[in-house]
């Protein structure tokens, strides 16, 4: 006997494929998927025998499906979806600009270099463009940069050595400082200029009886209307729009597979 209370309980799996590269993006599955069919209808009116305009026909004039996905965490792939920019891997010998930012209170006039894999290891001694400030009286004041090997500062001074080694004048010790030091790292991942304009998406929905329904969007792109990211919260949202590719008249497929899923 059919169970008319059996319905969709959650999203069980999803696949986001970048059709330009053929890569299926390993995004964390989430129940937070909101679909909007985006249907706009035109109502045709005519007068009845009493001269009152009444609706006689309803015509679908626009179909603009969108769906909003809230990913649980801001991992790298989810961040690229929210910002609609693809990660790019620089070559092993290709330098990518970065900045070494430190906000801390030094407890010693000399800070030792760090080891490989720790931020600051890629710094060279006396990098051009290094900036620093110290707060001695409640107002930030610029520090003078000196050569690391032979620092000659007496007050409000600092020096940058290889692999993140630092030196400070004695008056700086015990006071808040900010350092902004440019450097380069080879082989970094960075968000490039390419966007996700040719995605295909499939959502597998599971029902109360564990039977499966599949919703597929053969082509979609990321819509960035009103995109906001709160870095104090865990999740990140991305909105997708179904794109008409000229090969079909319906923008998405919804199929009852009738197959059961086991764990």
C-alpha positions as CSV (number, residue, x, y, z in Angstrom):
1,X,0.0,0.0,0.0
2,X,1.3,3.4,-0.9
3,X,2.4,5.7,1.9
4,X,1.2,9.2,1.1
5,X,3.2,10.6,4.0
6,X,6.5,9.5,2.5
7,X,8.5,12.6,1.4
8,X,11.9,14.1,0.8
9,X,13.9,14.2,4.0
10,X,17.3,15.7,2.9
11,X,20.0,16.1,0.4
12,X,22.1,12.9,0.5
13,X,24.8,13.8,-2.0
14,X,25.7,16.4,-4.6
15,X,28.0,16.7,-7.6
16,X,29.4,20.0,-8.9
17,X,31.3,19.4,-12.2
18,X,33.3,22.1,-13.9
19,X,32.6,21.2,-17.5
20,X,35.5,23.3,-18.7
21,X,38.0,21.1,-16.9
22,X,36.0,18.0,-16.2
23,X,36.8,18.2,-12.5
24,X,34.2,17.2,-10.0
25,X,34.6,19.6,-7.1
26,X,34.7,17.8,-3.7
27,X,32.4,20.0,-1.8
28,X,31.0,19.0,1.6
29,X,27.4,17.8,1.3
30,X,24.8,20.0,3.0
31,X,21.1,20.0,3.7
32,X,21.0,23.7,3.2
33,X,19.9,23.9,-0.4
34,X,17.0,26.2,-1.3
35,X,15.6,26.0,-4.8
36,X,13.6,28.8,-6.5
37,X,12.0,27.8,-9.8
38,X,12.0,31.5,-10.8
39,X,8.7,31.3,-12.8
40,X,7.1,34.5,-14.0
41,X,3.6,34.2,-15.3
42,X,1.5,36.6,-17.5
43,X,-2.2,36.7,-16.8
44,X,-4.5,37.3,-19.7
45,X,-7.8,39.2,-18.8
46,X,-11.1,39.6,-20.6
47,X,-14.4,41.1,-19.7
48,X,-17.3,39.0,-18.6
49,X,-21.1,39.8,-19.2
50,X,-21.0,42.3,-16.3
51,X,-18.1,44.2,-17.8
52,X,-15.6,43.0,-15.2
53,X,-12.2,42.0,-16.2
54,X,-11.5,38.4,-15.2
55,X,-8.5,36.1,-15.8
56,X,-9.0,33.8,-18.7
57,X,-5.5,32.4,-19.2
58,X,-2.2,32.2,-17.4
59,X,0.9,32.0,-19.5
60,X,4.4,31.2,-18.2
61,X,6.5,34.0,-19.6
62,X,9.9,33.4,-17.8
63,X,11.7,30.5,-16.1
64,X,14.8,31.5,-14.3
65,X,15.7,28.8,-11.7
66,X,18.2,29.6,-9.0
67,X,19.3,27.6,-6.0
68,X,21.2,28.8,-2.9
69,X,23.6,26.4,-1.2
70,X,25.0,27.1,2.2
71,X,28.2,25.2,2.7
72,X,29.0,24.3,6.4
73,X,32.6,25.5,6.4
74,X,34.7,28.0,4.5
75,X,37.1,25.4,3.1
76,X,39.1,26.4,0.0
77,X,36.7,24.9,-2.6
78,X,33.6,26.4,-0.8
79,X,35.3,29.8,-0.7
80,X,36.0,29.6,-4.5
81,X,32.3,28.9,-5.0
82,X,31.2,31.9,-2.9
83,X,33.6,34.2,-4.7
84,X,33.2,32.6,-8.2
85,X,36.9,32.4,-8.9
86,X,38.9,29.2,-9.6
87,X,42.0,28.3,-7.6
88,X,45.2,28.4,-9.7
89,X,48.4,26.6,-8.9
90,X,51.5,28.6,-9.6
91,X,54.5,26.7,-11.1
92,X,57.1,25.4,-8.7
93,X,59.5,28.2,-9.7
94,X,56.9,30.9,-10.1
95,X,56.9,33.4,-7.3
96,X,53.6,34.7,-6.0
97,X,53.4,37.9,-3.9
98,X,52.5,37.6,-0.3
99,X,52.9,39.6,2.9
100,X,54.2,38.6,6.3
101,X,51.8,40.3,8.8
102,X,52.6,40.1,12.5
103,X,50.7,41.8,15.4
104,X,52.3,40.9,18.7
105,X,54.2,42.2,21.7
106,X,57.8,41.1,21.6
107,X,59.3,39.9,24.9
108,X,62.9,40.0,23.6
109,X,65.0,42.3,21.5
110,X,66.0,39.2,19.3
111,X,63.6,36.7,17.8
112,X,65.0,33.6,16.2
113,X,64.4,32.4,12.7
114,X,61.7,29.8,12.1
115,X,61.9,26.4,10.4
116,X,60.6,25.2,7.1
117,X,56.8,25.1,6.9
118,X,56.3,27.9,9.3
119,X,55.1,31.4,8.2
120,X,58.2,33.6,7.7
121,X,60.6,30.9,6.6
122,X,60.5,32.4,3.0
123,X,61.7,35.8,4.1
124,X,65.0,37.0,2.9
125,X,67.2,39.4,5.0
126,X,66.5,43.1,4.7
127,X,63.5,42.8,2.3
128,X,62.5,45.9,0.4
129,X,59.3,47.6,1.5
130,X,59.2,46.3,5.1
131,X,57.1,48.5,7.4
132,X,56.6,48.4,11.2
133,X,54.9,50.4,13.9
134,X,55.0,50.4,17.6
135,X,52.6,51.7,20.2
136,X,54.5,53.2,23.1
137,X,52.1,55.9,24.3
138,X,48.7,54.8,23.0
139,X,49.4,56.1,19.5
140,X,51.1,54.0,16.8
141,X,54.5,55.4,15.6
142,X,56.5,54.2,12.6
143,X,59.6,52.2,13.4
144,X,62.9,52.7,11.5
145,X,64.2,49.7,9.5
146,X,67.9,48.9,9.9
147,X,70.2,46.3,8.3
148,X,69.8,43.0,10.1
149,X,73.6,42.2,10.2
150,X,74.6,45.6,11.6
151,X,71.6,47.3,13.2
152,X,72.4,50.8,14.5
153,X,69.0,51.8,15.9
154,X,68.7,53.2,19.4
155,X,64.9,53.8,19.6
156,X,61.8,52.7,17.7
157,X,63.8,50.4,15.4
158,X,63.6,46.9,13.9
159,X,65.4,44.7,11.5
160,X,64.3,41.6,9.4
161,X,66.6,38.7,8.9
162,X,66.4,35.5,6.8
163,X,63.6,33.0,7.7
164,X,61.7,35.4,9.9
165,X,64.5,36.4,12.3
166,X,63.8,39.8,13.9
167,X,65.6,42.4,16.0
168,X,64.1,45.3,17.9
169,X,65.5,48.3,19.8
170,X,65.1,47.9,23.6
171,X,62.3,50.4,23.9
172,X,60.1,48.4,21.6
173,X,60.3,45.3,23.8
174,X,57.1,44.8,25.8
175,X,55.0,47.1,23.6
176,X,52.5,46.2,20.8
177,X,54.0,46.1,17.3
178,X,52.7,45.6,13.8
179,X,54.9,44.3,11.0
180,X,54.0,44.3,7.3
181,X,56.7,42.7,5.2
182,X,56.4,41.8,1.5
183,X,57.9,38.5,0.2
184,X,57.2,35.8,-2.4
185,X,56.5,32.1,-2.3
186,X,56.9,29.7,-5.2
187,X,54.1,27.3,-6.2
188,X,51.3,28.9,-4.3
189,X,47.6,28.3,-4.8
190,X,45.8,31.6,-5.4
191,X,42.4,32.7,-6.7
192,X,42.9,33.6,-10.3
193,X,40.7,35.4,-12.9
194,X,38.8,32.4,-14.2
195,X,35.2,32.0,-13.1
196,X,32.8,29.0,-12.9
197,X,30.6,29.8,-16.0
198,X,29.9,26.2,-17.2
199,X,28.9,23.9,-14.3
200,X,26.7,20.9,-14.2
201,X,25.1,20.1,-10.9
202,X,23.3,17.1,-9.6
203,X,21.5,16.8,-6.2
204,X,20.5,13.3,-4.9
205,X,17.6,13.7,-2.5
206,X,16.7,10.9,-0.1
207,X,13.1,10.1,1.0
208,X,11.8,8.8,4.3
209,X,11.9,5.3,2.9
210,X,15.5,5.8,1.6
211,X,14.4,5.9,-2.0
212,X,16.2,8.4,-4.2
213,X,15.1,11.4,-6.3
214,X,17.7,13.2,-8.5
215,X,17.6,16.8,-9.5
216,X,20.0,17.7,-12.3
217,X,21.0,21.0,-13.9
218,X,22.9,20.3,-17.1
219,X,24.4,23.8,-17.1
220,X,24.6,26.4,-14.4
221,X,26.7,29.4,-13.4
222,X,27.3,31.2,-10.1
223,X,25.3,34.3,-9.5
224,X,27.0,36.8,-7.2
225,X,24.1,39.2,-6.6
226,X,24.4,40.5,-3.0
227,X,27.3,38.2,-2.2
228,X,28.5,38.7,1.4
229,X,31.0,36.7,3.5
230,X,31.0,36.9,7.3
231,X,34.4,35.4,8.3
232,X,33.2,35.2,12.0
233,X,30.7,32.5,11.0
234,X,31.3,29.0,9.9
235,X,29.4,28.7,6.6
236,X,29.4,30.4,3.2
237,X,26.6,30.8,0.7
238,X,26.7,30.5,-3.1
239,X,23.8,31.0,-5.5
240,X,23.6,29.2,-8.8
241,X,21.5,30.0,-11.9
242,X,20.4,27.5,-14.5
243,X,21.7,28.5,-17.9
244,X,19.9,27.8,-21.2
245,X,22.3,26.2,-23.6
246,X,20.0,25.8,-26.6
247,X,19.8,22.0,-26.5
248,X,16.7,21.5,-24.4
249,X,13.5,23.3,-23.5
250,X,13.5,22.6,-19.7
251,X,16.2,24.0,-17.4
252,X,16.5,21.1,-15.1
253,X,15.5,17.4,-14.6
254,X,13.7,15.9,-11.6
255,X,13.7,12.2,-11.7
256,X,12.4,9.6,-9.2
257,X,14.9,6.8,-9.3
258,X,13.0,4.4,-7.1
259,X,16.3,2.9,-5.9
260,X,17.2,2.6,-2.3
261,X,20.4,3.8,-0.6
262,X,22.2,1.8,2.0
263,X,24.9,3.0,4.4
